[in-house]
Amino acid sequence: MRPYKRLGDVPRKRHMRFQTDGRMLYEELFGREGFSGPSSLLYHRNMPEGAQDVSEGPADLMTPEHEQVHENAHLKGYELTTNGDIVSARKWLLLNDDIRIGLAVPARQQEVLYVNGSADEVLFVHMGKGVLHSQFGTLGFDRHDYLVIPRGTVYRIDLEQPTESRVLCLEVSGFVDVPDRYRARNGQLTEIAPYSERDFRGPDALESGDGAAEVWLKRENHVSRYMLDHHPWDVVGWDGTIYPVAFNIHDFEPRAGRFHVPPPIHQTFQAHNLVICSFAPRKLDWDPEAVMLPYHHSNLDSDEVLYYVDGNYAARRGIKMGSFTHHVGGLPHGPQPGALEASLDRPRETDELAVMVDTFRPLHRTAVARQIFDKEYPFSWHTGGVRGTTSIA
């Protein structure tokens, strides 16, 4: 996903003496998988480890409910109200050991620097625009951008209008990257990939920071407050393949077929035990006898979450912009009653825009999810009679 990039000044070779303005610089390896994975090298004016104080910060505990009844769900994310900043406003709805899925509807700007030490973050900017600042530099983003932020990135997000912003938040314990099948042996994206390296944007200018700085480090479910001796954005240059990137969902080139193509054709990112897909506006199945809807299917090995961004999703009733649907593994799901008949005369194209996450381990809902749970949804395929009891509502 990230081609090699260089920004600012770096020495001719790795691990050699390097100085500027008569001062030696401090090299930092920013690497994955120990010393054998992808990495970047950053060159600091000051030692990056120096800290004058460490104290306990707020816990980020979100206990899963471990439901006694498993049912398909519609979570009315559009009902969540503004609160906190882009970090503290995150309301976690679904989670397991591999991922947390939630929504941030901030009320104010982020002030304190933040670093996630346990997870890569994928932020989908449903509404809003702004700038991501980090030790790698400035990265502008706009509406419908994915921001992929590697763990260990010390960042602050400045939103142009915080109260008008809405961000889908994914915390992923594994390494977020493009799918293996899109890459050639040398790592380059191939012609079958639905995007190219040109579509991914990295930082374009270095940041500058002086003096002491407070940084909140999240590790697992707890936050520690570090007061650093020197600002972490004292970098004069860096190079490598690990850094934040932005990718706009409208740069995803959707695929279509004579008949309906399955969801893996929409895959955008991969990580351990999960995939992230983009449903973008596209032409639909062009055979005269084709059914222009997803077929009913059972997720035998995964849970499926869809976040609805824009457009008309013809297979679902009652779904709005900002809705989540969670279809649990082991149960079939598909178009609701009446959708098939309604599709016969519709145009052979769709304007739907959605982000999908498939997880290969069960997801559990949180107490926040229960507050925005649509009690009618599990019975939306029902054609009459009793619609269940209050026991699962």
Secondary structure, DSSP 8 states (H G I E B T S, - for coil): ----EEEE---SSTTS--EETTEE-EEEEEESTTTTS-EEEEEESS-TT-EEEEEEEEE--------SS---EEE-GGG----S-TTTTEEEEEE-SSEEEEEE--SS---SEEEESS-EEEEEEEE--EEEEETTEEEEE-TTEEEEE-TT--EEEEESSGGG-EEEEEEESS--B--GGGB-TTS-B-TTSSS-GGG-B---B-----S-EEEEEEETTEEEEEEESS-TT-EEEEEES-S-EEEEGGGS-----SS---GGGGEEEEETTEEEEEE--EE---STT---S---EE-SS-EEEEEEEES--TT-SS--TT-EEEE-TTSEE---TTHHHHHTTS-SEE--EEEEEEESS--EE-HHHHHTB-TTGGGTT--SS----GGG-
